[in-house]
Amino acid sequence: MNCKSQQQRAIKAFEGFLSTPLETLLQRHLNTQTSAVLSLFHDVAANVPAYKAFLAEREINPATIQTLEEFQKLPAMSTTGYAYAKENYILRYPLADLCRNGQLEACDMIAASSGSSGKPTFCPRFFTDELEIATRFEQIFHDSFYASTRRTLAVICFTLGTWVGGIFTTNCCRYLASKGYPITVITPGNNKEEILRVVQELGSEFEQVVLLGYPPFLKDVIDTGIARGVEWQQYQIKLVMAGEVFSEEWRSLVGERIGSQNLCYDFASLYGTADAGVLGNETPLSICIRRFLAENPDAARALFGESRLPTLVQYDPCSRFFEVQDGGLLFSGDNGIPLVRYDILDTGGIISYDAVLQFLAEWGFNPLENLRSDTQHSLRGIHQLPFVYVFGRSNFTVSYFGANIYPENVTVGLEQPVIQEWVTGKFVLQVLEDADKNRFLSVVVELAPGVESSEVQKEAIASSILSQLLRLNSEFANYVPPEYQTPQVTLAPMGDPEYFPIGVKHRYTRKTIILTPVSDSGAISPF
């Protein structure tokens, strides 16, 4: 590795990041998105040993790929699933061969994936890769939080260590400070006591406090703070989240608890992966649209073709280029390990800016007018960027009587009045089968701190979940016989080691389990 070229690469990228206005960066796609992804392909084909071998094994000559149509015929880095994607490319070649020129040492940081779909993998990157992602954070902090003019404390609540979220987010926020934003970063990680301490001791020194973390964890922090008398509204709390789909009922609930005055400008969710950082982000416009769709399930089904509400974000196709293949999302993007037509088994789709607005107009809704009436400021952060919607991993659904049951449907049931006070929001959804091969829908729900289990709560929660399943999921309503529709609810204490272990990324679904007969104690136990 040439030390001089590495220095020049870092200096050029940092100077470009510091000196280029956000608006300029977000307008690149209007002229260069196709040429950008073709340039990435030819660069990777020429300089990444693993991708050279990948193409050679399939007898593909990179020189023949000159148009977007030809590019879209290239084999994806996955064809049958996430585990295969890793074996197909990431795990098939030595780690160094996945990097440019076979030089792992050209990357200055290695993170580990969360392992939500299997064995964690290593994800190298360089300083310049983080700068590309920092633009997504700038978009949020500038357009949504007005942090260019407000003294802001950014509290990193993602797990620190080898996992990608904490350190990556910390670095991106610090780069914004280098660009001139009055942002100060503190890193308690997922230490709830430390988060509460720093907010209470430092929050009053700033005009706003931004909490960055996973949605259920941030809600737990907020709820714990309320129980201890923390007056969140005095800190002008904003939230940046990643990792999980949440409902608009969840946003409304948490917004009420932090004293949010404008949900479209106080929240932002990131869509990202350990492999490639942040792929897209919520904007005030995307949130406004999603909230309309949450209130109008028929419109949502017409737009997305599903009985569940996906994450809806905008993305920059010059940074991360999306395609849809067989209902799944592929993306191409530069990183320590450059990825070309990479499939991580996220189901979803892409929609152009104009197509979204035209669709909403047909349903009598103008999100731009709605935002204008809801904010005291002139419209900010409206960029003509395309949208990507993401349902999440297709293997995270549960099949019950032929109906696909989505965790998002259950989530809404737990976020209804009264019930939301009893639970943390975490649950495990699975289908159980008894000795007579009868199947039933099981939902194990985590109780909030200090809440004792009762039959009244079980019945109320089961009724609420059933109500939302019938409202939101037409397959469930029509496929599942009425006598099998009511879920069997089990209430577990917070941090239950079997279902809700602390410090582990939570999984909301599990595979079907065949049960043994009921024991003398009345408990049902799996084989």
C-alpha positions as CSV (number, residue, x, y, z in Angstrom):
1,M,0.0,0.0,0.0
2,N,1.3,3.5,-1.0
3,C,1.2,5.7,2.1
4,K,1.2,8.8,0.1
5,S,-1.8,7.8,-2.0
6,Q,-3.6,6.8,1.1
7,Q,-3.0,10.3,2.6
8,Q,-4.1,12.0,-0.6
9,R,-7.2,9.8,-0.8
10,A,-8.2,10.8,2.8
11,I,-7.4,14.5,2.3
12,K,-9.3,14.8,-1.0
13,A,-12.4,13.1,0.4
14,F,-12.4,15.1,3.7
15,E,-11.9,18.4,1.8
16,G,-14.8,17.5,-0.5
17,F,-17.0,16.6,2.4
18,L,-16.2,19.8,4.3
19,S,-16.5,22.2,1.4
20,T,-19.5,20.8,-0.5
21,P,-22.9,22.0,0.5
22,L,-25.5,19.4,1.4
23,E,-27.8,20.6,-1.4
24,T,-25.1,20.1,-4.0
25,L,-24.5,16.5,-2.8
26,L,-28.2,15.7,-3.0
27,Q,-28.6,17.0,-6.5
28,R,-25.9,14.8,-8.1
29,H,-28.4,12.0,-8.9
30,L,-30.3,14.3,-11.3
31,N,-27.6,13.9,-13.9
32,T,-25.2,11.1,-13.0
33,Q,-26.8,8.1,-11.2
34,T,-26.5,5.7,-14.2
35,S,-22.9,6.7,-15.0
36,A,-22.0,6.4,-11.3
37,V,-23.1,2.8,-10.9
38,L,-21.5,1.8,-14.2
39,S,-18.3,3.4,-13.1
40,L,-18.5,1.6,-9.8
41,F,-18.9,-1.7,-11.6
42,H,-15.9,-1.2,-13.9
43,D,-13.7,-0.1,-11.0
44,V,-14.7,-3.1,-8.9
45,A,-14.3,-5.5,-11.8
46,A,-10.8,-4.2,-12.5
47,N,-9.5,-3.8,-8.9
48,V,-11.2,-6.3,-6.6
49,P,-9.7,-9.8,-6.9
50,A,-12.9,-11.5,-5.5
51,Y,-15.2,-9.8,-8.0
52,K,-12.8,-10.5,-10.8
53,A,-13.0,-14.2,-9.9
54,F,-16.8,-14.0,-9.5
55,L,-17.2,-12.7,-13.0
56,A,-14.6,-15.0,-14.5
57,E,-16.4,-18.1,-13.1
58,R,-19.5,-17.0,-14.9
59,E,-17.5,-16.2,-18.1
60,I,-18.5,-12.5,-18.0
61,N,-16.3,-10.0,-19.7
62,P,-16.6,-6.6,-17.9
63,A,-15.9,-4.7,-21.1
64,T,-19.2,-5.8,-22.5
65,I,-21.2,-4.1,-19.8
66,Q,-21.7,-0.5,-21.1
67,T,-25.4,0.2,-20.4
68,L,-27.7,0.1,-17.5
69,E,-29.7,-2.7,-19.2
70,E,-26.6,-4.8,-19.5
71,F,-25.6,-4.0,-15.9
72,Q,-29.0,-5.2,-14.7
73,K,-28.4,-8.6,-16.3
74,L,-25.3,-9.3,-14.2
75,P,-25.7,-12.0,-11.6
76,A,-26.5,-10.8,-8.2
77,M,-24.2,-11.6,-5.3
78,S,-27.0,-13.7,-4.0
79,T,-29.8,-15.8,-5.5
80,T,-31.3,-17.9,-2.9
81,G,-31.1,-16.2,0.5
82,Y,-29.0,-14.3,2.9
83,A,-26.9,-17.2,4.1
84,Y,-26.2,-18.0,0.5
85,A,-25.3,-14.4,-0.2
86,K,-22.5,-14.7,2.4
87,E,-21.3,-18.1,1.0
88,N,-21.8,-16.9,-2.6
89,Y,-19.4,-14.0,-2.2
90,I,-18.5,-12.7,1.2
91,L,-17.5,-16.0,2.8
92,R,-16.3,-17.6,-0.4
93,Y,-13.2,-15.5,-0.8
94,P,-10.4,-14.4,1.6
95,L,-11.3,-11.2,3.3
96,A,-8.4,-9.3,1.7
97,D,-9.5,-10.4,-1.8
98,L,-12.9,-8.7,-1.2
99,C,-11.0,-5.3,-0.8
100,R,-9.5,-3.2,-3.6
101,N,-6.2,-4.6,-4.9
102,G,-6.5,-7.4,-2.3
103,Q,-5.3,-5.0,0.4
104,L,-7.1,-5.3,3.7
105,E,-4.6,-2.9,5.2
106,A,-6.1,-0.1,3.1
107,C,-9.0,-0.2,5.4
108,D,-8.6,1.5,8.8
109,M,-11.5,-0.1,10.6
110,I,-13.2,-3.5,10.8
111,A,-16.7,-3.9,12.3
112,A,-18.7,-7.0,12.9
113,S,-22.2,-7.6,11.6
114,S,-25.0,-8.1,14.1
115,G,-25.4,-11.7,13.1
116,S,-29.2,-11.4,13.0
117,S,-29.4,-13.9,10.2
118,G,-26.6,-16.2,11.2
119,K,-22.9,-16.1,12.0
120,P,-21.5,-12.5,12.3
121,T,-19.2,-11.5,9.6
122,F,-16.4,-8.8,9.4
123,C,-16.9,-5.6,7.5
124,P,-13.8,-3.5,6.8
125,R,-14.0,0.1,5.8
126,F,-11.8,3.3,5.4
127,F,-12.3,6.8,6.6
128,T,-13.6,7.9,3.2
129,D,-16.4,5.3,3.3
130,E,-17.6,6.9,6.5
131,L,-17.7,10.3,4.9
132,E,-20.0,9.0,2.3
133,I,-22.4,7.8,5.0
134,A,-22.0,11.0,7.0
135,T,-24.0,12.8,4.3
136,R,-27.0,10.7,5.4
137,F,-26.5,12.0,8.9
138,E,-26.1,15.5,7.7
139,Q,-29.3,15.3,5.8
140,I,-31.1,14.4,9.1
141,F,-29.3,16.8,11.4
142,H,-29.6,19.7,8.9
143,D,-33.0,19.2,7.3
144,S,-35.0,17.7,10.2
145,F,-33.2,18.9,13.4
146,Y,-31.9,22.3,12.1
147,A,-28.7,21.4,13.9
148,S,-26.7,23.8,11.7
149,T,-27.9,26.6,14.0
150,R,-28.8,24.8,17.2
151,R,-26.4,23.7,19.9
152,T,-26.9,19.9,19.8
153,L,-25.9,17.1,22.1
154,A,-25.7,13.8,20.2
155,V,-26.0,10.8,22.6
156,I,-24.9,7.6,21.0
157,C,-27.1,4.8,22.4
158,F,-26.1,2.1,20.0
159,T,-23.9,-0.7,21.3
160,L,-20.2,0.2,21.2
161,G,-17.4,-2.3,20.5
162,T,-16.9,-4.3,17.4
163,W,-20.6,-4.0,16.2
164,V,-21.1,-1.5,13.5
165,G,-23.7,0.8,14.9
166,G,-22.1,2.7,17.7
167,I,-18.6,3.5,16.4
168,F,-19.8,4.3,12.9
169,T,-22.5,6.6,14.1
170,T,-20.1,8.3,16.5
171,N,-17.7,9.0,13.7
172,C,-20.3,10.4,11.4
173,C,-21.6,12.8,14.0
174,R,-18.1,14.0,14.7
175,Y,-17.5,14.7,11.0
176,L,-20.6,17.0,11.0
177,A,-19.0,18.9,13.9
178,S,-15.8,19.2,11.8
179,K,-18.0,20.7,9.0
180,G,-19.1,23.4,11.3
181,Y,-22.3,22.0,12.9
182,P,-22.5,22.9,16.7
183,I,-22.8,19.2,17.6
184,T,-21.1,17.7,20.6
185,V,-21.0,13.9,20.9
186,I,-21.1,11.7,23.9
187,T,-21.0,7.8,23.9
188,P,-22.7,6.1,26.8
189,G,-23.6,3.2,24.4
190,N,-26.4,1.0,25.5
191,N,-25.8,1.7,29.2
192,K,-29.2,3.0,30.2
193,E,-28.1,4.4,33.6
194,E,-25.3,6.4,31.9
195,I,-27.7,7.7,29.2
196,L,-30.1,9.0,31.8
197,R,-27.2,10.6,33.8
198,V,-25.6,12.4,30.8
199,V,-28.9,13.7,29.6
200,Q,-29.9,15.1,33.0
201,E,-26.5,16.6,33.7
202,L,-25.6,17.9,30.3
203,G,-28.9,18.3,28.4
204,S,-29.6,21.8,29.8
205,E,-26.3,23.1,28.3
206,F,-27.7,22.5,24.7
207,E,-30.7,23.6,22.7
208,Q,-31.6,20.1,21.8
209,V,-30.6,16.5,22.6
210,V,-30.5,13.8,20.0
211,L,-30.7,10.1,21.1
212,L,-29.4,7.7,18.5
213,G,-30.2,4.0,19.0
214,Y,-32.5,1.0,18.4
215,P,-36.2,1.9,18.7
216,P,-37.2,-0.5,21.5
217,F,-34.1,0.4,23.5
218,L,-34.8,4.1,23.2
219,K,-38.4,3.6,24.3
220,D,-37.1,1.7,27.3
221,V,-34.8,4.6,28.1
222,I,-37.6,7.1,27.8
223,D,-40.0,5.0,29.9
224,T,-37.5,4.4,32.6
225,G,-36.7,8.2,32.7
226,I,-40.4,9.0,33.0
227,A,-40.7,6.6,35.9
228,R,-37.8,8.4,37.6
229,G,-39.3,11.8,37.0
230,V,-37.2,12.9,34.0
231,E,-39.0,15.7,32.2
232,W,-38.0,14.9,28.6
233,Q,-39.7,17.8,27.0
234,Q,-37.3,20.3,28.6
235,Y,-34.5,18.8,26.6
236,Q,-36.1,19.2,23.1
237,I,-35.5,15.5,22.4
238,K,-34.9,14.2,18.8
239,L,-34.5,10.5,17.9
240,V,-32.4,8.8,15.2
241,M,-33.2,5.1,15.0
242,A,-32.1,2.0,13.0
243,G,-32.4,-1.7,12.9
244,E,-36.1,-2.3,13.2
245,V,-39.4,-1.5,11.5
246,F,-41.8,0.4,13.9
247,S,-45.4,1.5,13.5
248,E,-46.7,5.1,13.3
249,E,-48.6,4.3,16.6
250,W,-45.2,3.7,18.1
251,R,-43.9,7.0,16.8
252,S,-47.0,8.9,18.1
253,L,-46.7,7.2,21.5
254,V,-43.0,7.9,22.0
255,G,-43.4,11.4,20.5
256,E,-46.1,12.2,23.2
257,R,-43.7,10.9,25.9
258,I,-40.8,13.1,24.9
259,G,-43.1,16.1,24.2
260,S,-42.5,16.2,20.5
261,Q,-44.1,19.2,18.7
262,N,-43.7,17.9,15.2
263,L,-43.3,14.2,14.6
264,C,-42.1,14.6,11.0
265,Y,-39.2,16.7,12.1
266,D,-38.3,15.2,15.5
267,F,-37.7,11.6,14.3
268,A,-35.6,9.9,11.6
269,S,-35.0,6.2,11.0
270,L,-32.0,4.9,9.1
271,Y,-32.1,1.9,6.7
272,G,-28.7,0.3,6.7
273,T,-26.6,-2.8,6.9
274,A,-23.3,-3.7,8.4
275,D,-22.1,-4.5,4.9
276,A,-22.6,-1.0,3.5
277,G,-23.5,1.5,6.2
278,V,-26.6,3.6,5.8
279,L,-28.5,3.0,2.5
280,G,-31.3,5.5,3.0
281,N,-33.0,7.6,5.6
282,E,-36.3,8.9,6.7
283,T,-37.0,12.6,5.8
284,P,-39.9,14.8,6.9
285,L,-41.5,14.1,3.6
286,S,-41.3,10.3,3.9
287,I,-42.6,10.4,7.5
288,C,-45.5,12.6,6.5
289,I,-46.4,10.2,3.7
290,R,-46.0,7.1,5.9
291,R,-48.3,8.6,8.5
292,F,-51.0,9.2,5.9
293,L,-50.6,5.6,4.7
294,A,-50.9,4.3,8.3
295,E,-54.2,6.0,8.6
296,N,-55.3,4.7,5.2
297,P,-54.6,1.0,5.0
298,D,-56.3,0.7,1.6
299,A,-54.0,3.3,0.1
300,A,-51.0,1.5,1.7
301,R,-52.1,-1.8,0.2
302,A,-52.5,-0.2,-3.2
303,L,-49.1,1.3,-3.1
304,F,-47.1,-1.5,-1.5
305,G,-49.2,-4.6,-2.3
306,E,-49.0,-5.9,1.3
307,S,-51.1,-5.8,4.5
308,R,-48.3,-4.3,6.5
309,L,-46.6,-0.9,6.6
310,P,-42.9,-0.9,5.5
311,T,-40.2,1.4,6.4
312,L,-40.2,4.2,3.9
313,V,-37.0,6.2,3.2
314,Q,-35.4,8.3,0.5
315,Y,-32.1,7.4,-0.9
316,D,-29.3,8.9,-3.1
317,P,-28.8,6.6,-6.1
318,C,-25.3,8.0,-6.6
319,S,-24.4,6.7,-3.2
320,R,-26.4,3.5,-3.0
321,F,-28.0,2.3,-6.3
322,F,-31.2,0.2,-5.7
323,E,-32.9,-2.3,-8.0
324,V,-35.8,-4.7,-7.5
325,Q,-35.6,-8.3,-8.5
326,D,-38.3,-10.9,-7.8
327,G,-39.7,-8.7,-5.0
328,G,-36.3,-8.3,-3.3
329,L,-34.0,-5.4,-3.1
330,L,-30.5,-5.3,-4.6
331,F,-28.1,-2.5,-4.1
332,S,-24.7,-1.5,-5.3
333,G,-22.4,0.8,-3.4
334,D,-18.8,1.6,-2.6
335,N,-17.3,0.6,0.7
336,G,-14.2,-1.2,2.2
337,I,-15.8,-4.2,0.5
338,P,-17.5,-2.8,-2.6
339,L,-20.8,-4.4,-3.4
340,V,-22.4,-4.8,-6.9
341,R,-26.0,-6.0,-7.2
342,Y,-25.9,-7.3,-3.6
343,D,-29.0,-9.1,-2.3
344,I,-29.5,-9.2,1.5
345,L,-33.0,-10.7,1.3
346,D,-34.8,-7.5,2.2
347,T,-38.2,-7.5,0.5
348,G,-39.5,-4.2,-0.8
349,G,-39.4,-1.9,-3.8
350,I,-38.5,1.5,-5.2
351,I,-40.7,4.4,-6.3
352,S,-39.7,7.7,-8.0
353,Y,-40.3,11.0,-6.3
354,D,-42.9,12.0,-8.9
355,A,-44.7,8.7,-8.9
356,V,-45.2,8.9,-5.1
357,L,-46.7,12.4,-5.3
358,Q,-48.9,11.4,-8.2
359,F,-50.2,8.4,-6.3
360,L,-51.0,10.4,-3.2
361,A,-52.7,13.1,-5.3
362,E,-55.0,10.3,-6.6
363,W,-55.9,9.6,-3.0
364,G,-56.5,13.3,-2.3
365,F,-53.4,13.9,-0.2
366,N,-50.6,16.5,-0.8
367,P,-47.8,15.9,1.7
368,L,-46.0,19.1,0.8
369,E,-49.1,21.1,1.8
370,N,-49.5,19.0,4.9
371,L,-45.9,19.7,6.0
372,R,-46.2,23.4,5.2
373,S,-49.3,23.7,7.5
374,D,-47.7,21.6,10.3
375,T,-44.4,23.6,10.6
376,Q,-43.8,27.2,11.5
377,H,-40.8,27.2,9.2
378,S,-40.6,27.3,5.4
379,L,-40.4,23.8,3.9
380,R,-36.9,22.4,4.5
381,G,-35.3,19.2,3.3
382,I,-37.6,18.5,0.3
383,H,-35.4,16.8,-2.2
384,Q,-36.5,15.0,-5.3
385,L,-34.8,11.8,-4.2
386,P,-36.4,8.4,-5.0
387,F,-38.0,6.3,-2.3
388,V,-37.2,2.8,-1.2
389,Y,-39.7,0.8,0.9
390,V,-38.4,-2.0,3.1
391,F,-40.5,-4.8,4.7
392,G,-37.4,-6.4,6.2
393,R,-36.0,-9.9,5.8
394,S,-38.6,-12.1,4.0
395,N,-37.7,-15.0,6.4
396,F,-39.0,-13.0,9.4
397,T,-42.6,-13.7,8.7
398,V,-44.7,-16.5,10.2
399,S,-47.0,-18.6,8.0
400,Y,-50.3,-19.5,9.7
401,F,-53.1,-21.3,7.7
402,G,-51.4,-20.0,4.6
403,A,-51.5,-16.4,5.8
404,N,-48.3,-14.4,6.2
405,I,-48.3,-12.9,9.7
406,Y,-45.9,-10.0,10.1
407,P,-44.4,-8.7,13.3
408,E,-45.5,-5.2,12.3
409,N,-49.1,-6.3,12.7
410,V,-48.6,-7.5,16.2
411,T,-46.6,-4.4,17.2
412,V,-49.6,-2.2,16.5
413,G,-51.7,-4.3,18.8
414,L,-49.3,-3.7,21.7
415,E,-49.2,0.0,21.1
416,Q,-52.9,0.7,21.9
417,P,-53.9,2.8,24.9
418,V,-53.6,1.1,28.3
419,I,-51.8,-1.9,26.9
420,Q,-48.8,0.2,25.9
421,E,-48.3,0.9,29.7
422,W,-47.9,-2.8,30.5
423,V,-45.4,-3.9,27.9
424,T,-41.9,-2.9,26.5
425,G,-42.9,-3.5,22.9
426,K,-40.8,-6.6,22.5
427,F,-42.5,-10.0,21.7
428,V,-41.8,-13.3,20.1
429,L,-44.2,-14.5,17.4
430,Q,-44.3,-18.1,16.4
431,V,-46.7,-20.9,15.4
432,L,-46.9,-23.8,17.9
433,E,-48.2,-27.3,17.0
434,D,-49.6,-29.7,19.7
435,A,-49.5,-33.5,19.7
436,D,-52.7,-33.7,17.7
437,K,-51.1,-31.5,15.0
438,N,-53.4,-28.5,15.8
439,R,-51.6,-25.3,15.2
440,F,-52.1,-22.0,17.1
441,L,-50.5,-18.6,17.0
442,S,-48.3,-17.9,20.0
443,V,-47.2,-14.4,21.1
444,V,-44.8,-14.1,24.1
445,V,-44.8,-10.5,25.3
446,E,-42.2,-8.8,27.5
447,L,-43.7,-7.0,30.4
448,A,-42.6,-3.5,31.4
449,P,-40.5,-3.1,34.6
450,G,-42.6,-3.5,37.7
451,V,-45.6,-4.9,35.9
452,E,-47.0,-8.2,37.2
453,S,-48.7,-10.8,34.9
454,S,-52.4,-11.3,35.1
455,E,-55.1,-13.1,33.2
456,V,-56.9,-9.8,32.6
457,Q,-53.8,-8.4,30.9
458,K,-53.4,-11.6,28.8
459,E,-57.0,-11.4,27.6
460,A,-56.8,-7.7,26.8
461,I,-53.5,-8.1,24.9
462,A,-54.8,-11.1,22.9
463,S,-57.9,-9.1,22.0
464,S,-55.9,-6.1,20.9
465,I,-53.5,-8.1,18.8
466,L,-56.5,-9.9,17.2
467,S,-58.3,-6.7,16.4
468,Q,-55.2,-5.3,14.6
469,L,-54.6,-8.5,12.7
470,L,-58.1,-8.4,11.4
471,R,-57.8,-4.7,10.5
472,L,-54.4,-4.8,8.9
473,N,-54.0,-8.2,7.5
474,S,-56.6,-9.3,4.9
475,E,-54.9,-12.8,4.5
476,F,-55.3,-13.4,8.2
477,A,-58.9,-12.3,8.2
478,N,-59.8,-14.5,5.3
479,Y,-57.5,-17.5,5.6
480,V,-57.5,-18.3,9.3
481,P,-60.7,-20.0,10.7
482,P,-62.3,-17.8,13.4
483,E,-61.8,-20.4,16.1
484,Y,-58.0,-20.2,15.4
485,Q,-57.6,-16.5,15.1
486,T,-57.2,-15.4,18.8
487,P,-53.5,-15.7,19.6
488,Q,-52.3,-17.4,22.8
489,V,-50.5,-14.8,24.8
490,T,-47.8,-15.5,27.3
491,L,-46.4,-12.7,29.5
492,A,-42.7,-12.9,30.4
493,P,-40.8,-10.6,32.7
494,M,-38.4,-8.1,31.3
495,G,-35.1,-9.6,30.3
496,D,-36.4,-13.2,30.4
497,P,-33.4,-15.3,29.4
498,E,-35.3,-17.6,27.0
499,Y,-37.2,-15.0,25.0
500,F,-35.7,-11.5,25.8
501,P,-32.0,-11.9,26.8
502,I,-30.3,-8.6,27.6
503,G,-27.6,-7.5,25.3
504,V,-28.6,-9.6,22.3
505,K,-30.3,-8.2,19.2
506,H,-33.9,-9.2,19.5
507,R,-35.6,-11.5,17.0
508,Y,-39.4,-11.1,16.8
509,T,-40.2,-14.4,15.1
510,R,-39.2,-18.0,15.6
511,K,-39.8,-21.2,13.6
512,T,-42.8,-23.5,14.2
513,I,-42.3,-25.7,17.3
514,I,-44.0,-29.0,17.9
515,L,-45.1,-29.3,21.5
516,T,-45.2,-32.2,24.0
517,P,-48.4,-32.9,25.9
518,V,-49.2,-30.5,28.7
519,S,-47.2,-31.3,31.8
520,D,-48.7,-31.8,35.3
521,S,-47.9,-28.1,36.1
522,G,-49.9,-27.0,33.1
523,A,-46.9,-25.7,31.2
524,I,-46.4,-26.5,27.6
525,S,-42.8,-27.6,26.8
526,P,-41.2,-28.1,23.4
527,F,-39.3,-31.3,22.5
